[in-house]
């Protein structure tokens, strides 16, 4: 009885084309110059993974600070410090890899954004526990953020364009607004609007939900139309 042999097929290396990064926020130009300046002066023993970890841990600790606000409102100031450290780690990791020409496109894209997902849960969860924002509004923000993220990742895969900002607002602008909100809430936790006494963070959260919802709808319509034109049936 003869034994039939088959040629051994080696697995193909996965192909991956890095997406074009679309960053058109208010702070984009100044931020890019700053990050390159920092990357060129970063000690060699620090690599992108260290910075990604710094960004992740800092955002989680910012969420812890928000949870502690229930007992001490000055934890809002500590949250600002951790938001700044989150910006440093989350923004500098990719720039450092590009400056040193040691990019890992698939690994970097996946790790950076799965880390952002978990960190967002910590941050919003802390806000929900703070007593300064209605938990329903806090988790509404989380849902809107995750839905907008899904749209960004889908457009990255299908269009090859990674949207880092919407309507001139990107992650840095959001951190700045949150930090300014912390300072405002420290002095004025509530405000009177149309005769109603409301929490300042509730107002900001509601505006954020509406804003992200509109960004999601507009982007989904635009990207669907673009893909329809590119793959139109004859």
N, C-alpha and C positions, 0 to 999 in steps of 0.2 A: 504494500500500500504506500503510495507516494505521498509525501507531505508537501503541500503547496506553500510557498513562501511569498510574502508580499513586501514590496519595498517600504523601507522605513521612511515615514514622512516627518520631517522636523517641523515643529510648530512655528508658525510665522510670527515675526515680531509685530505687535500691534502698532498700527499707524496712528499717529496723532498730530494734528496740525493745530498749533496754538492759535487761539482766537484773537482777533484784533480787539484791543482794549479801548473802550470808548469812555473817556473821562473828561467831562466838560463842566465840572462844577465850578463854583465861584473861586474856590481856593486851589484849583488844580495846578495852575502854573507855579504859584509860589510854593505849594506843597512839594511838587516834583523837584524843584531846585533844592529845597531844604533836605529832602530825603536823599538825593544824590550826594550832597555835601556830607550828611551824616554817614552814609554808606562808605564813602571814601576814607572816613576816619574811624570806622568801627574796627576794634582789635580783631586780629585774625582768629583768635580762639573763639570768637562769637560767630555762629553761623545762622542761617535762616531758620532752622528748627528751633534754636534758642529763642529767637524773636517771636516765632509763632506761638511758642509756649508762653512767653511773656504776655502777649496779647490776650491769649485765652484765659490765663490765670487772672490777669488784671480785670477783665470784663466780669468774670465770675465774682471776684472780690468786690467790684462795684455793686453787683447785685446783692451781696451780703451786706454792704453798707446801707443800701436802700432798706433792707429788712430791719436793720438796727435802728433806722430812723424812728421807728415806732417808740423806742425808749430814749433815744437821744438824737435830736434834730441836727446836731452838728456833724453827724455821720454823713450828711449831705456834702460837707466839705471834703471828707475823705473819699467819697465817691468821685468827686471831680479829679482828685489825684490819680485814682485808678483808671478813669476814663482817658486821662492823658497818657498813662503808661500803655493802655490798650491801643491808643492811636500809634504810639511808637512801635510796638511790636507788630501790630497788624498791618501797618503801612510800610514799615522798613524791611520786612522779611523778603518780599518780592524784589524790591529795589536792590537790596544787598546781593541777591542771587544774580540779577542782571548785571550789576556793576562788576562782580567777580567772574562773570561768564560761567556760572556753575548752576544753570537752571535745570530743574526737573519738572517739565511742564505738567505731566499727568499727576504726579505725586503732589506737586505744589498746589495745583488747582483743587484736587480732591480734599487734601488735608486742610487747606485754608478755609474752605467753605463748609466742610462738615464740622470743623471747630467753631466757626461762626454760628452754626445752627444750635449747638449745645450751649455756647456762651450767651446767645440771645435768650434761651430759656431761663438761664440763671438771672440775667439782668431783668427781664420782664417779671420773673417770679418774685424777685426782690422788691420791685415796684409794687406788685400786687399785695405784698405783705407789709408794706410801709405804713399804711393807714393814710397816705397822702393822695392815693388814687383809688378809684373804684376797681376792684379786681376784674369786673366784666370789661371795663375799658382797657385795663392792662393786657388782658389776654386777647382782646380784640386787636390791639396793636401787634401782638405776637402772631396772630393768624394772618393779619394783613402783610406783615413782614415776610412770613414764610411763603405766602402765595406770590408775592412780588419776587421773592428769590427763585421760586420754581419757574416763573416766567423768564427770568434772566438766564437761568441755566438751560432752559429749553431753547431759547433764542441763541445761546452760545453754541449749542450742539447743531442746530438746524441752519443758522445763518453765519456762524463763524465770527460773531461779534459779541463781545462780553460787555454788557452795559454796566458801568460802574457808577453812573450818576443819572438822575432823572430831573429834568427841568432845573438844571444848575445846582441840584442838591445831591450830595454824595455822603458817604459815611462820615467824613470829617465835619461837614456842616451839621449833621445830626448830632454828633458828639458835642459840638459847640453849643447848639441849641439846648441840649440836655444839661450841659454845665451851667449855662445862663439860667435855665429853669431852676436848677438847684439853688442858685444864689437868690433868685426871686422868691422861691417858696420858703427859703430860710427866713425871709422878712415878711412876706405876704402869703401865707398858706392858702388863703381863700380870697375870692374877689366877688364883687357884686355885679352881675350882668343882667340887664333888663329887670332889675328888682329882685333877682334870685341870687342867693349866696351860694357860690359853687367853689369847689377846690380847683386851684390853679392847674394842677397836674391833670385833672379831669378834662379841663378845657383843652390843654395842649395835647392830651392823648386823643381826644375826639377829632381835633384838627389833623393829627397824624394819621388816624384811621381813614378819614375822608381823603386826605392827600394821597396816601399809598393806594387806596382803592381806585382813585382816578388815574393814577400812574399805571396801575395794572390794566385797567380797561383800555386806555388809550394805546398802551404798548401792545396788548394782545390783538387789538384791531389792526394796528399798523403792521405787525409782524405776520399776522394771518394773510393780510392783503399782499404783502411782499412775497410770501411763499406761494400763494395762489398764482400770482403773475409768473413766478419762475417755474412753476410746475403745472402750468395751465394745460388742460386736456385739449387736444386738437379736435 
